[in-house]
Amino acid sequence: MLDWKKRTAGARDSVDDSVDNVRSYLGGGWLSRTVGGLLGLYLLLALVVGWYWSQEPEQFPVQQRAEAAAQGAQQQMVNGYTTVVTLKHVASTLLDKPGGYLANDLAPPGLWLDNMPSWEYGVLVQVRDMARALRKDFARSQSQSTEDPDLAKAEPRFHFDNKSWALPASEAEYREAIKSLDRYMARLGDPSQSNALFYTRADNLNAWLGDAATRLGSLSQRLSASVGQVRLNTDVALQDAAAGQAVQVNEGAYETPWMQIDNVFYEARGQAWALSHLLRAIEVDFADVLAKKNATVSVRQIIRELEAAQETLWSPMILNGSGYGLLANHSLVMANYISRANAGLIDLRQLLSQG
């Protein structure tokens, strides 16, 4: 009987201790539980928002966009108008897509994202090249002619630091550059003004295509280096070649760092996205030049390769398998399309340079 009473008293004490612990938890741990819950909810929302912001913008119809812009502004569709409208829309996409411009974000979820900032940089490279070509070649009749004042303002602003977040922010500079393009486009499409010019000549187009080919050639090498490459050093001086002997060429191993493979991949997708739209605009504005050189088909083939490089990526991450391994290597697949587009640009330049 006494043993039973002792057991009952021990059980009662144990229950009382448990009740005290629960009360202590409910009374003193609510703050930590609330903070933990809010933090978990924030991380979940940041994950969803980050996924949404990482979606690449869709392609847009170049010619229809230019026609709508001309109709809305009551301007004429003259040579160069489609190219300027396309450049403006490509640059605006960097700022107005979901999440806005992310490369200079200092807070999550933009701070955690690197694929979309790499895509933005790829687009920005092509925007800069076209802005420079407009200022240097397309809007000038010859090397001694005066450059357009609005294009002279737009080009350096597009070359502003792409990661500056304040004083001034990158977005502010790029929007000012777009406003300069707007002013040039308004003068170009106004028949009463003759101070905005756009020359559709084969030599002007060839110069810009040379820049595009250089960009794609560099991308192809960087993408192929995802699995490591042994390359020959082509910087050989003439005095190194002795009579009767082959020139000694050094070899070097090149490999893209593992943490940068996806960055190079998305930069290539960004450049392919922007360049495909700009080439479609060039096909419209330089239609007569391309037809005379029998180069229209070449342009469309290049565009096809660039658009193929933008197909939907179904893998949740960029795989880096070996060339003939079990896993895919997305960088090598991208390098294939980029290399073929680069080869097409080289052939196109040869067609344009012929009489």
DOTITI-275488 format. One record per residue (C-alpha): residue in one letter; x, y, z. Coordinates in steps of 0.001 Angstrom, whole numbers, plus 500000, padded with zeros to 6 digits. Layout:
% residues N
AXYZ ...
***
This chain:
% residues 355
M500000500000500000 L502783502371500881 D504648501507497668 W501510502298495634 K501175505702497302 K504818506489496564 R504346505613492908 T501196507723492692 A502943510700494268 G505890510296491893 A503601510208488880 R501752513299490126 D505052515152490529 S506137514098487038 V502861515382485555 D503214518650487450 D506761519080486112 S505559518445482552 V502760520970482959 D505233523529484287 N507537522914481337 V504674523387478850 R503591526571480552 S507160527830480545 Y507452527020476833 L504179528688475996 G504975531721478050 G508664532280477267 G509191530706473803 W506540532469471791 L508978535122470589 S511489532622469224 R508709530595467609 T507249533704466014 V510627534830464694 G511348531337463388 G507989531141461665 L508383534550460055 L511901533674458919 G510697530433457378 L507855532217455616 Y510260534852454307 L512647532241452965 L509773530438451246 L508515533653449663 A512056534610448642 L512463531206446987 V509241531597444995 V509990535205444030 G513558534288443075 W512282531509440818 Y509844533913439159 W512490536587438671 S514835534029437098 Q512484533358434166 E514013534604430924 P511868537043428896 E510071535728425862 Q511045536679422332 F509062539479420741 P508091540195417104 V510548542816415910 Q508782544214412863 Q505362544346414522 R506864546146417506 A508442548772415238 E505222549291413287 A503232549743416498 A505778552257417810 A505689554257414586 Q501900554256414519 G501621555265418171 A504083558135417783 Q502762559091414316 Q506181558581412766 Q507315557040409496 M508963553658409064 V512256554709407507 N515547552839407221 G517000552356410667 Y513730552816412541 T513255549098413212 T516822548740414459 V516509551637416904 V513109550472418191 T514486546966418694 L517562548227420518 K515366550375422734 H513041547475423571 V515916545076424251 A517482547602426635 S514122548333428271 T513592544630428899 L516604544677431226 L514872547264433411 D511192546334433118 K511188542524433237 P509916540786436409 G512170541843439260 G513666544675437254 Y517425544957436907 L519031542465439312 A522779542740438752 N523211545472441388 D520727544202443997 L521955544302447602 A519064542431449254 P517504538993448839 P516248537413446737 G518113539375444033 L521346539106446030 W521153535309445886 L520565535086442147 D523435534821439695 N521934533248436575 M519686536189435702 P522408538826436340 S524643536833433977 W521847536819431403 E521466540579431866 Y525175541110431281 G525025539106428061 V522162541274426801 L523998544417427894 V527085543438425886 Q525050543315422672 V523235546552423553 R526570548294424033 D527924546999420726 M524853548151418800 A524843551558420520 R528481552010419540 A527770550910415965 L524912553403415721 R527098556234416910 K530232555248415003 D528951553770411733 F525229553633411000 A524442557307411695 R527490558712409867 S528059558967406149 Q531858558823406329 S534753558989408762 Q534895562803408651 S531168563362409280 T529705564613412570 E528236562072414977 D524653562339416161 P524400564226419491 D521801561916421034 L523706558778420083 A526851560372421490 K525037560568424838 A523427557122424681 E526541555087423933 P528659556047427006 R525654555708429326 F525111552119428196 H528768551503429057 F528219552597432656 D529158550115435402 N526536547378435391 K526765546768439167 S526517550304440517 W523610550577442969 A523763554291443858 L525213557684442916 P524142556944440234 A522480553576439919 S522983551543436765 E519257551674436028 A519251555482436065 E522066555667433507 Y520480553092431237 R517128554882431320 E518842558115430309 A520445556231427418 I517033554943426358 K515675558509426450 S518493559546424113 L517509556728421747 D513922557995421919 R514991561474420824 Y517078560100417957 M514210557809416915 A511728560713416968 R513954562758414662 L514629559770412452 G510933559070411920 D509968562721411387 P510148563628407677 S510323567339408524 Q513694566846410243 S516743565937408235 N519389565956410971 A518850562318412012 L520425559899409552 F520827556149409173 Y522966554768406351 T522300551225405152 R525620550314403573 A527419547011403411 D530584548384405023 N528676549768408013 L526878546482408543 N530096544529408111 A531783546466410910 W529036545643413414 L528934542007412309 G532658541839413006 D532038542843416616 A529249540268416913 A531476537523415495 T534216538395417976 R531763538160420862 L530435534775419776 G533925533422419155 S534961534315422691 L531795532794424128 S532374529582422205 Q535849529198423697 R534654529930427230 L531776527480426929 S534014524733425536 A536451525226428414 S533832523837430817 V535492520415430497 G539026521759430230 Q541000522292427059 V544589522161425944 R545106525094423594 L548030526214421520 N549605529589422204 T549183531479418933 D551291534458420047 V554418533366418195 A556958535931417062 L558580535628413635 Q562078535535415096 D561190532304416885 A561067530473413537 A564447529134412472 A565243528119408903 G564453524492408204 Q562651523989411494 A559036524031412534 V558008526790414880 Q557774525689418479 V554320526445419873 N553612526214423573 E550515524564424968 G548414525661427894 A545512524147429829 Y542380526252430136 E539315525396432199 T536356527483433313 P536144527508437143 W533408525218438410 M531471528029440099 Q531414530118436904 I530167527513434426 D526489528442434857 N527365532149434662 V529030531722431266 F526094529607430092 Y523490532233430956 E525626535045429605 A525668533179426297 R521870532825426405 G521539536557427027 Q523784537457424121 A521955535002421849 W518581536485422873 A519630540077422188 L521584539349419004 S518759537325417440 H516397540306417810 L518949542791416508 L519625540605413476 R515912540434412730 A515844544237412792 I518894544380410531 E517143542022408124 V514363544618407790 D516454547789407546 F519191546314405332 A516844544244403183 D518066545778399916 V521739545359400807 L521270541744401851 A519260540985398717 K521917542437396423 K524597540392398160 N522403537269398167 A522871537154401948 T519306537087403264 V519311533315403723 S522605533543405625 V521110536016408095 R518086533817408696 Q520271530778409270 I522268532678411908 I519040533742413599 R517858530122413623 E521032528998415397 L520753531775417974 E517112530987418670 A517934527302419058 A520394528319421780 Q517449529742423747 E515339526604423910 T513775525768427269 L516220524269429754 W514478521401431553 S517287520596433943 P517106522313437377 M520817523052437147 I523555523397434528 L525197519996434191 N528897519731433486 G529392516161432350 S532390515177430273 G532168515260426508 Y531277511558426208 G530200510860429783 L526927509705431284 L525714513195432186 A524956515972429733 N527170519007429358 H524908521966428681 S527845524277428014 L529058522122425129 V525553522034423649 M525386525820423867 A528880526095422373 N527682524102419361 Y524947526620418525 I527148529618419267 S529977528263417093 R527635527645414161 A526197531141414481 N529737532511414597 A530670530586411447 G527554531988409769 L528582535537410701 I532017534986409191 D530482533723405934 L528034536629405924 R530844539130406261 Q532602537569403299 L529452537937401208 L529109541593402190 S532734542365401426 Q532480541041397899 G531658543489395132 
***
